[in-house]
């Protein structure tokens, strides 16, 4: 069992001030994977003091100095990819092959994208006769989730530092190992003391203290909509900037007359990736009624053939979900779907055949779903697809938008037809016959999926204040 019992504050690993021990369970073995000390508001205070002190000098660094720093971080990060991947695999159950590529690799992608954005960013411009400058906000708190640990950590840390801010990172207590290794990367890269701080902890203990702290200028949060609402409420009294990327229930419209052998696999892959634990996963598939039965048959075959197995082994299988609470939630939602009239086309409740332990979920297709069912309204966050029929494209758009979320949407089929629907879809990202992310393009949601944008120059701009200078300015 790995131990991460200290906090990284002001350039040093220190004991927590009153923290408590927390054990992370490997979801594949149900045995202890790691232990961490859950921090306290006193730890947060120390980190804020360090970050505030460091901001005075770091905020005055030049573009070139920050480019050089990010370059060093990237170099050190590359050295630790195997360690980061192993920690992610053991703590959240992601198969090691994907943990090394999609999970740990995302950190490299964001560092490279941020470096390019920083090199080209216009820190000064004119507006009428005024001079407008973009400046760092100050001390920024970053709260990140467990499902894509490095993706969300680096997507926030890199632009925050590139903009000249100092940061305090609180990763999920479900995946503390990769965050601790990332702090070692920052230390090895020579990030100045106080510029980057790591306080491990849970939401009630550390997250709330960060959101409420009067000397924190901004909080960037990724997680559930429910938790995001609490962060915003806790931050309100200090009027700090709140940036959020929250939940999703993304529709996937399969256009009428599509070749199902071409259009279905992409949506399935996007859902099953990471065992369904992605906020932007295409979890609601909308199929024209004329092709609905055929689609259910083909989807059932694809899902039934998807291997579920040990995340420590190389391969293209999916692993377990992150913990027992998540497993129980998914099982409850599958049963809720059945109770409300959905039909299990393949998969269903219970462990996959032959498995007696681990939080493994059967890849499941639910047919005969209407958009008012619980499984079509709530995030399941597992390898569960709901398939909803439609009769017209107008109805498909209406169903797609009939959700409190608006993070992503997918359209598969004739691109000329798909283009006519894009402006009608209320979502931050629309994927047409494609599912991959572009780290230079803005990422974020409409409605209850959050506010603000991440990635590339858009993410960099989120971590800056805009100052207008009027009058003589040489």
C-alpha positions in Angstrom: 0.0 0.0 0.0 1.3 3.4 -1.0 1.4 6.2 1.6 0.8 9.9 0.8 0.6 11.3 4.3 2.1 14.8 3.9 0.9 18.0 2.2 3.0 19.9 -0.2 3.0 23.5 1.0 5.5 26.3 0.3 7.9 24.1 -1.6 8.1 21.4 1.1 6.4 18.2 2.3 4.9 18.9 5.7 2.7 17.1 8.2 -1.0 17.9 8.2 -2.2 20.2 11.0 -4.8 17.9 12.6 -5.6 15.8 9.5 -7.0 12.2 9.6 -6.0 9.1 7.7 -8.0 7.9 4.7 -7.6 4.6 3.0 -8.3 4.2 -0.8 -9.6 0.8 -1.9 -8.5 -0.7 -5.1 -11.8 -1.3 -6.9 -10.6 -4.4 -8.7 -9.3 -6.3 -5.6 -11.3 -4.5 -2.8 -8.0 -4.3 -0.9 -6.2 -1.2 0.3 -4.4 0.6 -2.6 -3.1 3.7 -0.8 -3.5 5.9 2.2 -3.6 9.7 2.5 -4.0 12.3 5.2 -7.2 14.3 4.7 -6.2 17.9 5.3 -7.9 20.5 7.5 -8.8 24.2 7.3 -5.5 24.9 9.1 -3.6 23.3 6.2 -5.6 25.4 3.8 -4.6 28.6 5.8 -0.9 27.6 5.5 -1.2 27.0 1.8 -3.0 30.3 1.2 -0.3 32.3 3.2 2.4 30.6 1.1 0.5 31.2 -2.2 -0.2 34.8 -1.4 3.4 35.5 -0.5 4.6 33.9 -3.7 2.1 35.7 -5.8 3.9 39.0 -5.2 6.9 37.9 -7.2 5.6 35.2 -9.5 2.9 37.5 -10.9 5.6 39.7 -12.2 7.5 37.0 -14.1 7.7 37.4 -17.9 6.1 35.3 -20.6 9.5 33.8 -21.4 10.1 32.8 -17.8 6.7 31.0 -17.6 7.4 29.3 -20.9 10.7 28.0 -19.5 9.0 26.9 -16.3 6.2 25.0 -18.1 8.9 23.4 -20.4 10.7 22.1 -17.3 7.4 20.8 -15.9 6.7 18.9 -19.1 10.1 17.3 -19.1 9.8 16.1 -15.5 6.2 14.9 -16.2 7.3 12.7 -19.0 9.7 10.9 -16.7 6.9 10.0 -14.2 4.2 8.8 -16.7 4.6 5.1 -15.7 4.2 6.0 -12.0 1.2 8.3 -12.6 -0.5 5.6 -14.7 0.1 2.9 -12.1 -1.4 5.1 -9.4 -4.5 5.9 -11.5 -5.0 2.2 -12.4 -4.7 1.0 -8.8 -6.8 3.8 -7.2 -9.7 4.1 -9.7 -9.5 0.9 -11.8 -8.6 2.3 -15.2 -6.9 -0.4 -17.3 -3.1 0.2 -17.3 -3.0 0.5 -21.1 -5.4 3.4 -21.1 -4.0 4.8 -17.9 -0.6 5.3 -19.7 -2.1 6.8 -22.8 -5.5 8.5 -22.4 -5.2 9.2 -18.7 -1.5 10.2 -18.1 -1.1 11.2 -21.7 -3.8 13.9 -21.2 -1.4 15.8 -18.9 1.2 16.0 -21.6 -1.4 17.2 -24.0 -2.5 20.0 -21.8 1.0 21.1 -21.0 1.8 21.2 -24.7 -1.4 23.1 -25.5 -0.9 25.6 -22.8 2.7 26.2 -23.8 1.5 27.0 -27.4 -1.3 29.2 -26.0 1.1 31.1 -23.8 3.5 31.8 -26.6 0.8 33.4 -28.7 -1.5 35.0 -26.1 -2.1 38.7 -26.5 -1.5 40.1 -23.0 -2.0 43.6 -24.2 -4.4 45.2 -26.7 -6.2 48.4 -27.5 -9.9 49.2 -27.3 -10.7 52.6 -28.7 -8.1 54.9 -27.1 -7.6 52.7 -24.1 -4.9 50.3 -23.3 -6.2 46.9 -22.2 -4.0 44.4 -20.3 -4.6 40.8 -19.1 -3.2 40.1 -15.6 -3.2 37.2 -13.2 -6.1 36.9 -10.9 -4.2 36.0 -7.7 -4.4 32.9 -5.5 -6.5 30.2 -7.3 -7.9 27.1 -5.7 -8.3 24.1 -8.0 -10.7 21.2 -7.0 -10.5 18.2 -9.3 -12.3 14.9 -9.7 -11.3 11.2 -9.7 -12.5 10.1 -13.1 -9.8 11.8 -15.2 -7.2 12.8 -12.5 -4.4 14.1 -14.7 -6.6 15.5 -17.4 -8.3 17.8 -14.9 -5.3 18.6 -12.8 -3.1 19.7 -15.6 -6.0 21.4 -17.5 -6.2 23.7 -14.5 -2.7 24.0 -13.1 -0.9 24.6 -16.4 -3.0 27.7 -17.6 -3.3 29.0 -14.0 0.5 29.1 -13.8 0.9 30.3 -17.4 -1.3 33.3 -16.5 0.9 34.2 -13.5 -1.2 32.9 -10.7 -0.3 30.8 -7.7 -2.3 27.8 -6.9 -3.6 25.4 -4.3 -4.7 22.0 -5.6 -7.2 19.8 -3.9 -7.5 16.5 -5.8 -10.2 13.9 -5.2 -9.5 11.8 -2.1 -10.3 8.8 -4.3 -7.2 9.4 -6.4 -4.5 11.0 -4.2 -1.6 9.1 -5.6 -1.3 10.6 -9.0 -1.7 14.1 -7.5 1.1 13.5 -5.1 3.3 12.3 -7.9 2.4 15.4 -9.8 3.5 17.5 -6.8 6.8 15.7 -7.0 7.0 16.6 -10.7 6.5 20.3 -9.8 9.1 20.1 -7.1 11.6 18.5 -9.5 10.9 21.1 -12.1 11.9 23.8 -9.7 8.6 25.6 -9.4 9.2 28.4 -6.9 8.1 27.8 -3.3 4.4 28.7 -2.7 3.6 28.9 -6.4 2.1 25.4 -6.4 0.6 23.8 -3.3 -1.1 20.5 -2.7 -3.6 20.0 0.1 -5.1 16.5 0.1 -8.6 16.2 1.5 -12.3 15.8 1.0 -15.0 18.3 0.1 -16.4 19.1 3.5 -13.0 19.5 5.1 -10.8 21.1 2.5 -13.1 22.0 -0.4 -15.4 24.1 1.7 -12.5 25.9 3.4 -11.0 26.8 0.0 -14.3 28.0 -1.3 -15.0 30.2 1.7 -11.5 31.5 2.2 -11.3 35.3 1.9 -7.8 35.4 0.6 -8.5 33.1 -2.4 -9.4 35.0 -5.5 -10.8 32.3 -7.7 -11.9 28.7 -7.5 -12.0 26.3 -10.4 -14.0 23.2 -9.8 -14.7 20.1 -11.8 -17.2 17.6 -10.4 -20.9 16.9 -10.0 -23.5 19.6 -10.4 -24.7 19.0 -6.8 -21.2 19.6 -5.4 -20.7 22.5 -7.8 -23.8 24.3 -6.4 -22.3 23.9 -2.9 -19.0 25.4 -4.0 -20.7 28.4 -5.6 -22.8 29.0 -2.4 -19.7 28.7 -0.2 -17.8 31.1 -2.5 -20.6 33.7 -2.7 -19.8 35.6 0.5 -16.3 36.5 -0.7 -17.5 37.2 -4.3 -14.5 35.2 -5.7 -14.6 34.1 -9.3 -16.1 30.6 -9.6 -15.3 28.5 -12.7 -17.1 25.2 -13.1 -17.2 22.1 -15.3 -20.0 19.9 -14.0 -22.2 17.0 -15.0 -23.5 15.9 -18.4 -26.1 13.6 -20.0 -24.9 13.9 -23.6 -27.3 12.9 -26.4 -26.1 11.0 -29.5 -28.4 11.5 -32.4 -28.1 8.8 -35.0 -29.4 10.4 -38.2 -32.2 8.7 -40.1 -31.0 6.2 -42.8 -27.5 6.0 -41.3 -25.3 3.0 -41.9 -25.5 1.6 -38.3 -22.4 -0.4 -38.7 -20.5 2.9 -39.2 -22.5 5.2 -36.8 -23.0 3.0 -33.7 -19.4 2.0 -32.8 -18.2 5.5 -32.3 -20.9 6.3 -29.8 -20.4 3.0 -28.0 -16.7 3.6 -27.8 -17.2 7.0 -26.3 -19.5 5.6 -23.6 -17.5 2.5 -22.7 -14.2 4.4 -22.5 -13.2 4.7 -18.9 -16.0 2.4 -17.9 -18.5 5.1 -18.6 -17.0 7.4 -16.0 -16.8 10.5 -18.3 -19.0 13.6 -17.9 -19.1 14.1 -21.7 -19.9 10.4 -22.5 -22.7 10.0 -25.1 -25.0 8.2 -22.7 -28.4 8.9 -24.4 -28.5 7.4 -27.9 -31.4 8.7 -30.1 -32.3 6.4 -33.0 -35.0 6.8 -35.6 -37.9 4.5 -35.0 -37.5 2.8 -38.4 -34.0 1.6 -37.4 -34.6 1.2 -33.7 -34.9 -2.6 -33.4 -31.9 -3.1 -35.7 -29.9 -0.7 -33.6 -30.8 -2.5 -30.4 -29.7 -5.8 -31.8 -26.4 -4.4 -33.0 -25.7 -2.5 -29.8 -26.5 -5.6 -27.7 -23.9 -7.5 -29.7 -21.2 -4.9 -29.3 -21.9 -4.5 -25.5 -22.0 -8.2 -24.9 -18.7 -8.7 -26.6 -16.9 -6.0 -24.6 -14.5 -7.6 -22.2 -14.5 -6.6 -18.5 -11.3 -7.4 -16.7 -8.3 -6.8 -14.4 -7.1 -3.2 -14.8 -3.5 -4.4 -14.0 -3.4 -6.3 -17.3 -2.7 -4.8 -20.7 -5.5 -4.8 -23.2 -8.6 -3.0 -24.6 -11.0 -4.2 -21.9 -12.7 -2.0 -19.4 -12.1 -2.1 -15.6 -14.3 -1.7 -12.6 -15.9 1.6 -11.5 -14.2 3.6 -8.9 -15.7 2.4 -5.6 -18.5 0.6 -3.9 -20.7 3.7 -3.6 -20.5 4.3 -7.3 -21.2 0.6 -8.0 -24.2 0.6 -5.8 -25.5 3.8 -7.4 -25.2 2.3 -10.9 -26.9 -0.9 -9.8 -29.7 1.1 -8.3 -30.2 3.1 -11.4 -30.3 0.1 -13.7 -33.0 -1.4 -11.4 -34.8 1.9 -11.4 -34.8 1.8 -15.2 -36.3 -1.7 -15.2 -38.9 -0.7 -12.6 -39.9 2.3 -14.8 -40.4 0.1 -17.9 -37.0 0.0 -19.6 -35.9 -3.4 -21.1 -32.5 -4.8 -20.5 -31.2 -5.7 -24.0 -27.9 -6.9 -22.6 -26.1 -6.7 -19.3 -28.2 -5.6 -16.4 -27.8 -5.7 -12.6 -25.1 -7.7 -10.8 -21.4 -8.6 -11.5 -20.3 -9.9 -14.8 -20.3 -13.7 -15.2 -17.5 -15.4 -13.4 -16.6 -12.5 -11.1 -17.0 -12.6 -7.4 -15.3 -9.5 -6.2 -14.4 -6.0 -7.5 -16.8 -3.2 -8.5 -17.3 -4.4 -12.0 -20.4 -3.4 -13.9 -21.8 -5.3 -16.8 -21.9 -3.3 -20.0 -25.6 -2.6 -20.3 -28.0 -1.5 -23.0 -31.4 -0.3 -21.9 -34.1 -0.3 -24.6 -37.6 1.1 -24.7 -36.5 4.2 -22.8 -38.4 7.4 -22.8 -36.7 10.7 -22.0 -38.7 11.2 -18.8 -37.3 8.0 -17.2 -34.8 8.4 -14.4 -32.1 6.6 -16.4 -32.5 9.3 -19.1 -32.4 12.2 -16.7 -29.7 11.4 -14.2 -26.0 10.8 -14.7 -25.3 7.1 -14.3 -21.5 7.3 -14.7 -21.1 3.7 -15.6 -21.0 1.5 -18.8 -24.8 1.9 -19.3 -26.4 3.1 -22.5 -30.0 4.2 -22.8 -31.5 4.1 -26.3 -34.5 6.4 -27.1 -36.5 6.3 -30.3 -37.6 9.4 -32.3 -39.8 9.9 -35.3 -38.5 13.3 -36.7 -35.3 15.3 -36.5 -37.3 18.0 -34.8 -38.3 15.6 -32.1 -34.7 14.3 -31.9 -33.4 17.9 -31.2 -36.2 18.4 -28.7 -35.2 15.2 -26.8 -31.5 16.1 -27.0 -32.1 19.5 -25.4 -34.6 18.2 -22.8 -32.1 17.9 -20.0 -30.7 20.2 -17.3 -27.2 19.5 -18.7 -25.5 20.9 -21.7 -21.9 19.7 -21.8 -21.7 17.7 -25.0 -23.8 16.4 -27.9 -23.0 13.9 -30.7 -24.5 13.6 -34.2 -23.7 10.6 -36.4 -24.5 10.3 -40.1 -24.7 12.6 -43.1 -22.5 15.6 -42.2 -24.6 17.9 -44.4 -27.7 17.1 -42.3 -25.7 17.2 -39.1 -24.6 20.8 -39.8 -28.2 21.9 -39.9 -28.7 20.7 -36.3 -25.6 22.2 -34.7 -27.1 25.7 -34.0 -30.2 24.0 -32.4 -28.3 21.9 -29.9 -27.8 23.5 -26.5 -24.4 22.1 -25.6 -20.8 23.4 -25.2 -19.3 20.9 -27.6 -21.0 19.1 -30.6 -19.2 16.2 -32.2 -20.1 15.3 -35.7 -18.9 11.8 -36.7 -16.1 12.3 -34.2 -15.4 11.7 -30.5 -11.9 12.9 -29.7 -11.1 16.0 -27.7 -9.0 18.9 -29.1 -6.9 20.4 -26.3 -6.7 23.7 -28.2 -10.5 24.1 -28.4 -12.7 25.4 -25.6 -14.3 22.8 -23.4 -17.2 23.6 -21.0 -21.0 23.5 -20.8 -24.3 25.2 -21.1 -27.0 25.2 -18.4 -26.2 23.1 -15.3 -23.1 21.7 -16.9 -21.2 24.7 -15.6 -19.7 28.0 -16.7 -16.5 29.2 -18.3 -14.2 27.2 -20.6 -11.0 25.2 -20.3 -8.2 24.2 -22.7 -5.8 26.2 -24.9 -6.1 30.0 -25.1 -9.6 29.9 -23.7 -8.5 28.2 -20.5 -5.7 30.6 -20.2 -8.0 33.6 -20.5 -10.2 32.2 -17.7 -7.4 32.7 -15.2 -6.9 36.4 -15.9 -8.3 39.7 -14.9 -8.8 42.4 -17.6 -7.5 45.9 -16.7 -8.3 49.0 -18.7 -5.7 51.9 -18.7 -7.1 55.2 -19.9 -4.9 58.2 -20.6 -1.2 58.5 -21.3 0.5 55.1 -21.3 3.9 54.8 -22.8 
